[in-house]
Amino acid sequence: MTNRPVFPHRLAHALALAGLLCASALPAHAARAQYDFNPGWKLHVGDPRDAAEASFDDSAWKAVTLPRAWNEDDAYGKDIVDHSTGVAWYRKHFQLQNHQPGQKVFLEFEGARQAAEVYVNGKRIGLHENGINAFGFDISAALLPGDNVVAVRTDNSWDYREKATNQRYQWADKNFNANYGGLPKNVRLHVTEPLYQTLPLFSTLGTTGVYVYARDFDIKKRSATIWAESEVRNDAPQARTFIYEIELRDKDGKRVARFAAPSQTVAPGATTTVKASALVKNLHFWSWGYGYLYDVVTTLKVNGKPLDTVTTRTGFRKTEFGQGVVKLNDRVLQMKGYAQRTSNEWPAVGMSVPAWLSDYGNGMALASNANLVRWMHIAPWKQDVESLDRIGLMQAMPAGDSERDVDGRRWEQRVEAMVDAIVYNRNSPSILFYESGNKGVSAEHMREMKTLRDKYDPYGGRAAGSREMLSSELQQVSEYGGEMLYINKSARMPMWAMEYNRDEGARKFWDDFTPPFHKDGDGPLHKGESAAAYNRNQDSFALQNVSTWYDYWRERPGTGTRVSSGGVNIIFSDSNTHHRGAENYRRSGEVDAMRIPKDGFFAHQVMWDGWVDVEKPRAHIVGHWNYTPGTKKPVHVISSADSVKLLLNGKEVGAAKQSKRFVFTFDDVAWQEGELKAVGYDARGKKICEAMLATAGKPAALRLTTIASPHGLRADGADLALVQVEVVDAKGRRNPVALDTVHFDLQGPAEWRGGIAQGKDNYILARSLPVEGGVNRVLVRSTPQAGRIVVRARAEGLAPAQVAFASAPVRVAAGLAPLPQAQPLFLGRGPTPDTPSFKVSRVAVPVASSTAPSNGASTALSYDDDETTTWASKGGEAAEITYTLARPARLSELALKLTGWRERSYPLRISVDGEEVYAGTTPKNLGYVTLPLKPRLGSTVRIALDGKVDEAGAIKLTEVANQANVDTGGKALSTSALSIVEAEFYELP
């Protein structure tokens, strides 16, 4: 099978758990046995009587391998509000041969939706209801010799209520939380001796497991003190004395350190926490795009023999959060990434994908040069958390929320979800932020969330915060914050935008000049208003991505004392959640649902290739170069170069108009067949990057390519392979305007899951579907039978294609399988550079005092590093304010956050020591406007309104949950008032 990952893989060693223990025997004095419990389930949608009983006849039920949402067919086939809901049962038979009296057996579920009631051999074991977190149960007492039956009753009703309190869960929301019901996540089985290290499943087992962390970092010397803590339980009838030993292994399995704690004794029925530490040198620190992980093997030894061993895969990195910035391994990093739906779903499969496909999709985000994923509303599942560990992509982890702070039992539910999420995921180096709410929370609630962090993860190097948290009071409690949609700045804690750029655009539509000739913005109204921003073509969607990011880039670290720590674009991949455009799913992604890039993907790749400043120059030509004779169109080049030239068949084409720093536009370029090349130059005229488009010939054939796991396709009934289909010309070049319908045929032991395209039911599960822009993809799922699989494709007038690959058998004995082989690590970006990540471009000049003829007592509110306070002149009074600088300075720029920033343009006159240095009207913006000043040495700066405020042409933003979220305060102001949230004065360095 051909494997074509988007980013280069470097294989890591496989996790060898005692030789991948089989189900037939449990070796004495060995590491605990851990099994893949995913194979061999039966599924029934409905609520039959006595389904919990071991004797129940489930022979007619559907055979499935987990993870599997029972309503997976709904993924992208239905609007989120129409996802199928109700009761579904899952049952499984298994045996534990040679199971010894006193041994402990635990079931670990990575999650269920919404509620799961678990039975073993007809005995009710427990209930889990929040639809987010992992959970597990001790099933030791319910097991029988020979055959055992696990039965799970799930209920994913939107209005499910907690049994004990009758309270709904706030996050069971039809806007954003796609409802993939049942058991859509992995299940594991653990067998231990009576003396064992607990599992990190707090709400159901009351235990916290293993905790690994590093302290006393010396980044330059590559050393740190590595700590391991294990919660140990003794369920034996007598006291047990043991030694706690730790072994640290690098990515290749080589031991790099070994240390232990002194011998200790734990009483029968007691639980204790043991810990040990050692200084370790020559460490490889985990970093952005450098997912270096170690195996920390913690062992309980009794009489010199290992009795219980746990392997924790983790990485070590140093973090700092303060002075408005985030530091990773002592280097400042501006947040650049995506607010992604936690479902992270795929068509006709939902969220239940194999680990390699999680790495592939998340790796695409990394390949766009993102450094952060903010999972939205609810905590991600373990597979995505570990995926981001492996590839070196930071993440922000929420608990559970909808769109506001809550109280009573709903707040308690959120706290419980956060505790579970912290305990279960605290060994993942990629988690840098714990998010307390999808909207601001009170100071009291923020303190409570920080207390949880300090109790369960005191040394993990993670900031506790929430969306918003803008006021001085909240900044004293929270450790990070930031609104959605707007730019926030701070000299105290990092502020990064929690979601921005909501526009939508279908991958099918290149521009106005390309079939099917969709006019940019055409589409149905949304809530009675124009939805043009949600029905964009690819070209305008990419340009909007640049335009929005430019405001965050302009206020990046290095531009003053108060800075923006960046932001996350909503979303990365088209999502089966609420939408404002023509389709029944959200098309805000930089890639489509099959992870095929749009132009916006490459726009981010250009702008984000650096920790703060761009470190690797790039260029991308928006669109394609297959038009009809007589076409004249603008050509947009997105580049981080200082200047760009455009050449058509070797001849230079006009001059570029540069905008938003990264956009170079060449107007009215007449199309000619051939090669279009953009060449980027630095400020000295040196060539530093280039990009090229070539005209493809007429469609001649189809081409199929498989994309699969580095380890090959597993015949387990759950693994997936992507098959990419392209329409190519006689030279094998993809034709970017082809829209041909392709008919597929599948032969062999595999299940068709298909792809997605614009049309009836989005072509979900269809065996015939069109390419868009000359390319599409389909999913094929393995079955439990291994063998040769053949995919054939044909289209009218094109040469057909086929691809063959094989699925490899997976050993399953008595319902149990060995854990899958670990996925490789991505180390492509290399370790954290030891050079500065930005060049200081301007220096803030502090303000000593201020006066104003109107509201003079509140002028200091305009430079108090608090974006919830404002100075404003009163109607009918002089609309001006004067600042006295702390020292004389030759100012070069003035940055202002003006009330009503996206709806109001202020005509201003600005003078320094009485000499006018600026006259003009501020543009509408997403938070801050920077005004260039005529250089003038001085100490006093006067800002005066010069006429009426212009409220025409506001930047429109539509909010689904609460329109107040987009309020900028401008509607309450007179057009004759000057209102300043923050004023900042700058000189050149």
N, C-alpha and C positions, 0 to 999 in steps of 0.2 A: 504493500500500500504506500502511496506517495503521501508524504507529510510536508505540508507547506505552511509552517507557522508564520505569523506576521512578524514576530520578533525572534531573534536567534535564541535557541535553547542550548544550554550546556548541561549535560546529564549529571545529576547528583546520584549518590548511592541510594539504593532502595532500602526502605526500612525493613530490616530482617527481624521479625518478631519470633525468636526461638525457632528459626527454621520454618516459619509459616506453619504453626502448629495445625495439624489436622484434627478432625472431630473425633477420631477413634481413640485417642489416648491423651492423658494429661501427665507429662513427665514430672517425676518427683523433684522438689527443690529447683524448679525452673521459674522463669519469668511467667507472670500471669498469662493465661490464655485469652486472646482477644480474637473475636470472630466477626466477619462480615455477615450480618444477619439480614441482608437485603434479599437474597434469593428465596424463591419458593413460596411466595404468598398467594393467597386467593382473595379476590375482590368481588364484592357485591354492593351495588347501589340500592339502598333500601334498608329497612329495619326489621328483618325477619325475627320471629320469636325464637328464643333459645339459641341464638347464634353464638352466645358466649360459651355454651357447653362444649366440652371436649368431644362428645359423641355426635355433635351436629353434622349433618351430611352437607359438605361444601363442594362436592364433586362437580356440580354444575356451575360453580362460580368461575370467574375469569382468572386464569393464571397470570400473575404479574411478578416482576422484580422491582423492588423499591430502589430508589425513591420513585413514587408514582402518584401524581394527583389524579383522583378518579375522574375529574372533569377536565383533563388536559386538552381535549378536543376544542374547548372553548377559547383557548389562548389565541388571541387576535381574531378568532372567528366571531366573537361576540363582544359588544361593548362591555366594559367592566361592570356596569350596573346590571347586566343580564347574565353574568356568570352563574352557572348552575350551582344550587346550594341544596343542602339537606343532609341526611344520614347515609353514611357508607360504612360497611364493615370490611376489615382486613383480618384474615386468619392464616396461621402458619403452623405446620408440624415440624418438630425437630427432636433430636435425641442428643443426650450427653452421656456417652458411654464411659464407663469407669469413673463416673462421678462419685467422689468420696464424701462420706458424712462429714459435716462441718464446713465443707467448702462453700464459698459465697458465690452466688450467681446474680449478675446485674444486667438488666436491659437498659440500654442508653438510646433514646430517641433524640435525634438532632432537632426535632420539632414536629408539630402537627397543626392542622388548620381545621376548625378553630379549636375544638375540644377533642380530647382523646381519652376514652375510658378503657383501661387495659385489664384483661382477664388472662389468667394462666390456669389451664385445666379446669375451667369453669369458676375459678375463684377470682373475685374482684380484687385487683392489686392496687389500683389507684386511678386518679383522674387528674388530667392537666388541661387547663382551659384557656390560657391567654393567647394562644395562636402564634406566639413569637419564639419563646425560648426552648432550649433543649431541656429534657426532663428524663428521669429514669427511676427504676424501681428495683428493689431487692426481691427477687423471685425465688430465692433459695427454698423457702418453706413450702412453696406451691408445686415444686417439681416432683415428678414420679419416675421410677425406673422405666426405661424404655421410652415410648412415644409421649411427647408433651405437645400441648397446643396453646399457642398464644392467639388471642382474639382481641381486636381493637375496634371499638365503636367510635367513629368520628362524626362530628357534626360541624359543618361550616356555614351554618345559617348566619346571614348578615346581622340578624337581631339576637344572636345567641346571648344569653345572660348567665352570669356566674351563678352556680347553683346555690351557694351559701348566702349570697347577698341580693340576688336578682338584679345586679348591676351589669349593664352592657359594658363592653370594652371600647374605650374611646377610639382606638385605632382600627376597629373593624369598619372602615370607611370606604364607601363606594367611589370616592374620588381617586384615591391613590393606592389602596392596598388590594391589589389584584387577588382574587379569591380562588387560589388553587387548593382545593379541598382534599382532606384525608391525610395521607402520610407522604408528603412531597419531599421529605428529607431522609437522610440515611439513618439506619438503625444498626447498632453494634451490640454484641454480647460479650460480657467479661466474666471470667471465672478466676477466683482468687482463693488463697488459703485464708483461714480465719484471721490471721494477722496480715493486714493489707493496708496499702495506701488508698485513701478514699477517692471517689470520683467527684469532679467539680460540678455537682448537680444540686444546687443549694435548696431550691424550694421544695423538691420532692424527696431528696435523701437527707437534706440538712448537712451536707458535707461540702468541703471546699477543694479537695484534691491537692495537686502539686502547684507550687508557685515558684517560678524562676525569675531572677532579675539580676541586674548589674548595678554596682555603685562605684564610687571613687574612680571615675573615668579619667584617663589620660589619653586623649585622642591622638596626639602627636606620637606618643610612645606606644600606642596601640595596646594599652593595658586597662584592666578594670578588675574589680573584685566581683566574682560571680557567686551568687547566693542561690541555694535551693532550699525550699521548705516543703515538707510533706505533712499533711494531716494523716495520722496513722490510727487505725482502729483495731482493737483486739476483741474479736468475738469468740475467742477460745475460752474454755472454762477455767483456764489457769493463767497466771501472769506469764508474760513472755519478755525475754531479754533479747535485745537485738542491737546491731550496729547499722547505722544509716550511712551508706556509701554513695558517692556521686562520681560519675565519670562523664567527662565532656569530650564529645567526638565532633570533628569537623565535618564538612559537607561530604568528604570522601570516606567517612567512617573511621578515620585515624584518631586515636586517643590523644588529646592534647593536655588533659589534666585529670587528676584523680584525687579526691579528698573525702574525708569522712567526719562524722560527729562521734563523740565518745559513746560507749555502750550505755544503754538505758533500758529501763524496765517499764512496761505498761501493764496495768492491772486488768483483769478480765472485765469485759464490758466497757472499758474506758477508751477515750479518744485523746490523743495528744498531738502536738505539733512539734516536729523535729526539724532542725536546720543545720546547715554547714556552709562554709564559704572558703574561698581561696583566691589569692591574687593570680590572675592569668595574664600572660604576656603574648604578644604577637597575634592579637585578636583581629579578625576581620569584622568591622562594624557594619551592621545592616544599614542600608542607605537607599535613597531614591534610585530606582532602576538597578539596584544591587541587592538582590534578595538573598543575602548570605545567611544561612541558618545552620545552627548546631543541634545535635542531639544531646540532650542532657538526660542521662540514664541514672535514675535514682533507685537504689536497691536496699531492701531490708534483708540483712543477713543474720541467720540464727545458727549458732555453733559453726560459724565460718562458711555456711552454705547459703546461697541466695534463695530466699523464700518468696519475695515479691519484687518485681521490677517494673518500673514505668518509664517509658521513653517519652520525653517532652521535646518537641521540635520548636526551637525558638531562635531569636536573634537578639543581638545587643546593640543598642544605640543610645546616644546621649541627646536629650532634648532640653530646650529652654523656651519659656514663654514670658516675654516682658519687653518693655520699651517699644511696644507696638509691633514686635516682630516675633517670628518663630525661628528657632535655631535647631538644626539637626547636625549633630557631631561638630558643633562650634561654628557652623556655616549658616548664614541667614538664607532662608528659603521663603519665597513668596508662594502662597497657595494658588495653584493653577490646576483646575480639575473639573469634576462633574458632580452634580447632585443627582444620584442615580436611584431609581426605584429599587427597593430591597428585593423585590421579586426577580429582577434582573433576567426577565423571561425570554423564551424563544417560542416561535409559532408552533402550535399543536403539541407542545411539550410543557410549556410553562417554565417553572423554575427548576424542574427536576432533570438536570443535565449531569453528565459525568464530570469529574474533577478536571480532566484535561480541557474540556470545553469551557469551563469557568476560567481556566488560565488563558485560553485563547481569546475569549471575549474581553476579559479584564486586561489582557496583554495588548489588545487593540487600543484601549484607553491609554495605557502607558506609551504605546507607539505614537500616539498623538501628542506626546510630551506632557501629559497630565502627571501630576505628582500626588493628587489627593482625590479620593472618592468620599463624598458625604452621602452615606446611606440615609434614605429619607424615611422619617416617621417611626420605623421600627428597626430593631437590631437585625443585622444580617445573619444568615445561617453560617454554620461553621465552615462549610466548604468555600464560601466566598471569602471569609476572613482569612483562611489559610492560603487561599489563592493569592491574595494581595501580599501576604508574607513572602511567598515564593518569588513573586516578580518584582518586589520592591516598590509597592504603591501604597502610600499612606492612606489611612481611612479615619473618618469620624463616625463613631458608633452611637446611635441614639438608643433609648430604652423603648418607649412606646408612646405615641402622641398622635393627635390629629392636627389641631390648629390653634390651641390656646392652653393657658395654664388652667388647672382644675383643682378641685379640693375633695375632701371626704374620701370615700372608697375609691374613686377614680384616681386620685393622687396616690393612694396606697398601692393600687395596681401598677402604676408607673414605677414607683419605688421598688416594688418586688421584681418587676421586669428588669430594672437596672441592676439590681443585686445579682440576679441570675446571669445577666449578660456579662457583667464584670468578672465574676468568678469563673465562668466558662471560657472567656476569651482573653484573660489578662496576661497570658504568656505569648500573645501575638505582637511582635514588634511593630507591625504596620499600623496598629491602633494608636493614634496620637491624641484623639479628642473623645471625651465622653460628653454626649449632647443630652442636656436635661430636658429640652423642650423644643418643639418645632415653632414655638413662639416664645417670647420672653417669659421667664418665670419670676416669681417674687424673690426678694432677698432671702426670706425664710426658707423657701423651697431650694434655692441655690445652695444655701449653707447645708441643708440636709443632704443634697446630692454630693457635695464635696466631702461631707462626713463619710458617706458610703465609699467614695473613692479612697479616702484616707484609711478606712478600716480594711477594705478588701484588696486594695491595690496601692499601698502607700509608696512603693518604690518603682512603679512602672513607667514613670516619666510621661504621664498623660495629663492634659489640661481638662478641667471640668468647667463647662460653660453651657451656653444656650444661645439660641437665636436672639438677636437684639442685644439686651444687656448694655444699653448705651449710656445710661446716666452715671454720674460720679458715684452715687451710692452703690449701684449694681456692679460697677467696675472694681469696687473694693472687695466684692465677694466673688464674682465670676473671674475666670482665668482666660476666657476668650469670648468673643461675641461677634455680632454683625447682623445687619438686616438682610432680607432677601431683596433683590432688584436694585438696591441703591449702594453707593459707595459710602463707607464709614471709615473714619480715621481715628487714630489714638496715639498718644505718646506713652500710654500705659500698657494695656493688654492688647494682644493681637486682635484686630478686627478684620474679618473676611466675610464676603457676601455669601450667604447660605444658599442662594440660588439666583441666577440672573439669566437674561436672554431667553424668554419663554417662546419666542417665535417658532413656528413650525414650517417645515418644507419637505415635500416628498422627493425621494431620490429619483423618481421617474422623470421629473421635470428639470431639464438643464437650464433653459432660458426661454425667452419669448420666440426665439428663432429656430427652435429645434422641435421636431415631432415629439409629442402630439400637439405642440403649439399652445401650451397652457399659458395664458397671460398671467404674469406675475400678480399674485394677490387674488385672483378669481376664486370664488368659493362661496358657500352659503354664509348668511349672517350668523353671528354668535350672540345670543341673547339680544337680538334685534339690532345689533350694531355691526359695522364692517369688521370682518375677520381677515382682512388682507394680510396682516402680519402673521397669520397662522396658516396661510395658503401660499407660501412663497415658492419661487423656483430656487434651484440650487445656487444660482449666482447671487441673488439678493440675500439668500439665507447666509451664505458664507460672508458676504460683505457686512451683514448685520452682526455676525459673530465678531468680526474685527472691530466694528464701530463700538460695540458695547465693551469689549475687553480693553479698548484703548483708554477708557476712563480709569480703569483699575491700574493699568500699566503706568499711566501718567503720575499716579500717586504712590508708586512703589517704594520700597525701602531704598534709601539713598537720595530721596527727594525732599527730605526735611526731618523735623523732629516728630511730627504727627504724620503717620503714613497709613496706607492701606496694605493689609497683609494678603490681599488678593481676593479670590472668589471662585465659586464653582458654578459652572454653566449647567442649567437644567435642560436636558438630560443627556446621557451619552448615547444610548441606543433607543430607538423608537420603542414605545412602551404601551402595553395594553391597559393604560390607565386613563384618567380624564383627559379630554382633548378639547380643542377649540377650532380645529380645522375640519376639512371635508370628510376625512375618514373616521371610523369609529374607534380609533386608537391615537395616541399622541405621537406626532412625527417631529418632535424637537431634537431628535438624536443627531449626533455627528456621524453616526452610522445607522443603517436601517436595522430592522429586527433580526436579519441574518448576519449582521455585523459587516455588511459591505459599506465601505466609506462613501460619504458624500463629500462635496467640496469643503464643507465646514471642518471636516476632519483634518484636511491638509492645511487649512487656515490656522488652526490651533498648533499644528506641528511647526509651523513657521514662527508664530508669536511666542511659543512657550519653551523653546529649546534653550533653557538656562535656568539656573536656580532663582535668580532675580532678573538681571539683565540677560539679553540673548547672548549665548556663548558660542553657538554654531549657526552662522548665517545660512539662510535657506531662501528659496523662491518657489512659488507655485503659481501656475497660470490657471485661472478659474475657467472651468468648462472643458470643451473639446475643440477639435479643429476639423469637423466634418459638416460643412454647410453647403448650401446650393449656390451656384454662380449668381452674382449680383448682390449677395448679402453684405451689408455693412453693419458693423456692430462695435460697441466698445469692448476692448480687451482689458481685463483686470488682472494685474499681477500682485499677489500678496507676497511681500518680501521683507526681511529684516535688514536688507542692504540699505546703504545711504542713498543710492541712486540705481535706476534700472533702465536698461535699453532693451527694446523689443526688435527682433529681426525676423522678417518673413522671407523665407528662402534666401537667407544671407544678406538681405537689404534692410537697413534700419528703418523703422516705422515711427515717424513723428516723435514727439516729446511727451513724457508722462506728466500727469498731474498727480502730485502726491497728496494723500489725505489720511487722516487718522494714523499717521506715522508709517503704517505697514501697507497701505494700498497705493498702487501706482496704476493709473488709468490712462489708456491710450484710446482716444475717441475715434469713431468712424473708421475703423480698420476694414478695408475691403478684403473679403475672403479670397484667397487663392489656394489651390491645392498645393500641399507640400509641407514644409516644416516651419513651425512657429517657435521661436526660442527667446526666452527672457534671460538676460545676463545682469547679475547684480554686482555693484562695485561699492567699495568702502569710500570714506571721505577723501582718501588720497588718490582715488581713481583706480585702485587695484581690484581686479576681478576676484570675487569671493564666493559666488554661487551662480547656478543657472538652472533653468527648467526648460523642458521642451515638450511640445505637442506635435504629432504628425497626423496627416490625413490618412485614415484607413481606407482600404479599398472596399468594393461591394461585398456584402455578406456572401460567404462561400460555404461555410461549414460550421458545425458545432464542435466544441471542445469540452471534454469533461475532465475534471481534476478532483481528486479526493483530498480532504483535510481531516486528519484523524490524530488520535493520541500518539505520542512518541513511542509508546509501548505496543502499538497496534490495537485493533478492534477486539474487545473481549466479548466472547459469546456468553454473556451473563443475562441478557434480556433487558439491559438498561443502557449499555454503552451506545454511543451515537457516532456516526460519521457524517461529515458535511461533504456533499458533492456539488462542486461549482460547475455551472454550465455557462459557456461564453459563445457568442456568435463572432466568428473570426473571418478575415478576408483570406485570399489565396496565399498570403505570406504569413498567416498565423497571427495577425494583429487583431485585437478586439475592435469591433465596429461599435463606436460609442452611441450611435443613434438607433441601433437595431431594437425592435420591439416584438420580435417574432415569438409566436406561441410554440412552446416546446412540449412534445409528448414523451413521457417517460415510461419505461418498463423496468420492473424489478424482478429479478430471479434469484433464488437461493434463500438461505435461512436468515431473513431480515424482514423488518416491518417498515412500511412506508409511512413517514411522518410529513414529508413534503416541505413546502416553503410558503412564501407570501408574495403577493403582487396586488396591484390596484385592480379591483374588479369585484364581481359578485362574491360575497362571503370572503373576500380577500384571498381567494383561491386556497383557503386552508384545507389541507389533506388532498387537494386535487392532484391527479396524475398528469394533468396538462396545465401549464401556466406560462405566462410570457416572461421573457427577459426584460429588464428595464435598464436602459443605457448599455445594452449589449451583454448584460450579465445577470445571473441570479444564482441562488443556491437552494438545495433541498437537504432535508435530514433523513437519514436511514438509521433505524434502530436495530441492534442485534437481537437475536433470540437466544434461548439457552442451548440451542444446537449450533455447533461450530460448522463452518463450511465455506465454500466459495460463493461469493455474492457478485452478481453482475447487474450494473445499471446501464440501460441503453437509452439514448435520446434521439429524437428525430424532429424535424421541422420542415415545413413545405419549402421546396426549392433549395435546401441546404444538405450538404453531405452529413450523414448521421455520425454518431459517436457512441462509444461504449467504454466503460471502465470496469475492471474486475479487481476485487480484493477479497481477503479471507478474514474470517473471525476465528480467533483462537479459543480453544476450550478453557473453561474455568472449572477447577475442581470443587465440587460441592459434595459433602458427605453428611448424611443425616440432617440436612437442612442448614448446615454451617459451611462457610467458605473462609479461606484465608483472607486477610486484609489485602486490598489492592496494592500494587506496587506504587511507591511514592512518585509524585510528579517531579520532573527536573526543576532546578532553580534557574532563574534568569539573572545574570550578572553583567548584562551588556553595557550599562552606563559606567561601571567601575566604581571603586570606592569614592567616598566623599572627597572632592578636591580640597587642597589646603590653601587655595587662593581666595581672595575676596570675591563674593558673588555679585557685587555691584560697584559701580563707580559713583561717588557722590556728585550729583549734578547741580544741587543748590543747597544753600544753608539757611535755616530759619533764623530770623532776627526776632527775639522776644519783645513783647510789648510791656512797657513799664506802667502806663496808665492810659485812660481814655475819657473823653467827654463828649456830650451831645446835648443840644438844646432841647431835645425831646426824650423823655424817659432816661435822663442822665444817670439815675441811680443804678440802672441795670446794664450799662455799657460793657462791664466786665464779663457779662454772660456771652459776649461774642468772641471771647478767646480763652474760654475756661476748660477746653478739652472735654466738653460735655455737649453732645449733639441733641440733647433733649431740652436745652435752655437756649434762649434767643433774646437778642436785643432788637426792638422794633420801634420805629418812630410812630407817634400817634397821628391819626388823620387830622389834617389842617395845620400841623406843626412842621417845623423844618425837618426835612428828611436827610439828615447828614450826621456823620460821626467823625471824630478826630482821635487818632491814636498817637501817643508819644512812645517812640521806640526806646528800648533799654540802652541803646547806643546809636550814634550816627552810622548810617549804612547807605551804600549805593544799591538801592533795591533794583532787582531785575524783573521780579514777578510778584503778583498778588494772587493768592488763592482764596476763594470765597465759597462758603456754603450758604446759599441764600434761600430763605423760606420759599417754598413753592418751586423748587429748582427745576422740576420737569414741566411745569405749567406756566412759569413766568419768566419773561426776559426783562431785565432791569436796565434802563438807560443810566449810565453812570459817568460822573466826572471825578477823576482822582488827581490829587495834587500832593507833592512832597515839598514841605517848607514853602507853600504858597505857589509853587510852579506846577502847572498841569503836566502830568505824565501819562494820562490815559483819558480818552473820551470815546465812548462806544456803548453798545448794547450787549449784555451778556447773552450767550446762547443758552437754550434750554439743555439740561444735562441730567445725569443720574446721581448728582450729589454735589460735586465740586467743579468750579470753573476756575481756570488759571488765566489771568489777564497779564499780557506783556506790558511792562512799564518802560518808559523812556528813562535811561539811567540818570539818576540825580541823587547826589549825596545829600542826606538830610536826616532829620530826627522826628518830624511830625508828618503824619499821613492823614489827609482828609478825604473821605468818601462821601459823595453827595449824589442823591437821585436827581436826574436831569430830565424830568418829564414824567409822564404816566407809564406805569408798568404794562407791558404787552402780554396779554394772556391768550393770544391766538396761537394755533399750531402746537398745542401741548403734546408731549410724548404720551401716547395712550397706553395704559396698562390695564388689563382686565383680570380681576381677582375672582377665583372660583368660590372660595370659602368665605371671605370677608373683605369687602371692598375697602374697608378702613386700613387694610394692610398696605395699601399703596398711597395713603394720604401723606401729603408733604406739608400740610398746614397752610397752603396758599389761598384756599377758598375763603378763609376767615379774614383776609387782609384787604385793606383798601388799595386801589391801584396807585394811590399817592403816597404809600408807605414804603419805607426802606426797612427790610428785616434781614438781619444777619445771624446765622447760626454759629458760624466760626469764620474768623478772618486770620490769614497767615501771611507773613511778609518774608520775602526771600531775596538773598543776594547770591551772586555766583561764588563758587568756592575759590 
